[in-house]
Amino acid sequence: MNPIQEDTTTILEDITTWLIGRGVPNDVASAAGPSLIELSPNNLIGLPETVLIRLGVNPDDAAIITRKLKGIRHQRIILMGDYYKKITEVWKFEDHKIESIDEEFKGCFQNIRRNSTPDCYKDLADAFENFDTMKDHIKKYTTRSRASFVSTIRSVQSGVSEKTELVTNNQSIFDHKSKSFSRAHIIGKDPACAFFQGKPAEGALGINLVGNEDAIRIQQLLVYGAEEFKSEGAEGKTTQAVQGLRDRKHENMVVVNPHHDSYLDSLTEGNIVVLPIFDLKQCKDWQQEQPYDLLIVANNEVSYDWMAVNQLSEGTCEAEPIDIAKATELANHFIKGLLDLTLHDTIPDVPPPTEDATIVEKNVIKRIEKKRHQLEETRNNIYNTKVVKLPEARDPSIKPVLKISLTKWPFDKYPDPYLVALKGAINLYYEGSGILKHKLRPACPTESSEDSSSSSEVGCPGLSLFSYLPTDVNVVTDDDSDNVSVLSGSTSD
């Protein structure tokens, strides 16, 4: 038995003994230790101590146990911020001089466009085929997605009484045993970001709207979806609502740790590049329920510390040079495709607010205008300098690069690698652009951070440590816009 396992065993025995001595049933006391260890990450500050005190443990003892739990956690998570290579250690960004603005990268987006629609998007493809019927029911472009909300509680009947249990709905890719997580949208749920994803949505579905006079409206259908409606007539048939790409909780969301906005979207604290280890054909031919591997590289130690990659996590390993080469080639395909759109595609105009527009809708339109201006600035800078920076993999070195395999993922639905590659390319190009901070497509703004969900469960099936707690105790795991009060069952938006 190694020192970490020995320390863990000793403290679990201590916790069990203390809880039993204070009237907690044996089976619940035995399950409490593993649960408290899972609850010990920094985003649950004070919770283990609070739980123990509520269970009757002396506050001084509770403080000691909490300190021990934190010590164990830091020993378990040995892959800290300085362990893996950073972005500039994996890639160098060479100047690529543009000889002709009119010709450079032209056709590169067509190169990454899928040849056919994946089966998981069949309903969207059908809606496109019936656009004349659907066009008056497309969701408003000013609406914000609510797709990532998940329930984290359930009521369980126990004899004549009913108790509340926490449910593990999903787990972070950085630690498959994690009980705290956040759903990171790829196509942003905020309308200021989603507005500019029409063309990438075409590529993801393998639809070509070049020359189509309804292209903008069809793109909005692909991104936002359509509301349920009844056809005209006495026996009007109900047409079911269609989920747009941004609302797809499997294809358009990557499950990560809480507080992900500043590392994946706004990039204010760090920059994490997530890329499928696929060649372009594999990425274009992908079908849902097909797992794949991810190359994950951050730009600083803070980002790796936030990931908190656990040495015990299933699917975590070190990337081989061939993995890095494959992911780099895919990233370059998508970067060039996005540069094609940046230089040669028309940036969508922002419709003015209608007379009856709400204050919220007017604010959305202002943010869309701001994002449009940023895209124009990026385009103008490239036009003026005639230089872009493309990533090139450096020679292998001893320091490892993080690889996570979704073959070990405990679920059978996966994010669409096309969308993952799109997001990874945006973040990688952003890093290469240096002080210019060029984003080839907008990401969610800080003021509209993604929502998160969290859940925890006792390590013993059918038992809940939290059923012994008063219902006014809240487990707060994220300060994002949609917090879940998992014990009382309330939500705040």
Secondary structure, DSSP 8 states (H G I E B T S, - for coil): --HHHHHHHHHHHHHHHHHHHTT--HHHHHHHHHHHHHT-SGGGTTHHHHHHHHTT--HHHHHHHHHHHHHHHHHH----TTTS-BHHHHEEEEEEE-S-TTTTTTTHHHHHS-SS--GGGHHHHHHHHTHHHHGGGB--TT----TT----EEEEEETTEEEEEE------TT-TT-SEEEEEESS-SSHHHHTT-HHHHHHHHT---TT-TTHHHHHHHHHHEE--EE-SSTT--EE--EE-GGG-TTTTEEEE-SS-IIIIIS-SS--EEEEES--HHHHHH--TT---EEEEEESSHHHHHHHT--TT-TTEEE--HHHHHHHHHHHHHHHHHHHHHHHHS---------TT--HHHHHHHHHHHHHHHHHHHHHHHHHHH-EEEEEEE----SS--EEEEGGG-SSS----HHHHHHHHHHHHHHHHTGGG---SS----GGG---EEE----SSTT--GGGGS-TT-------SSSEEETTTTEEE-
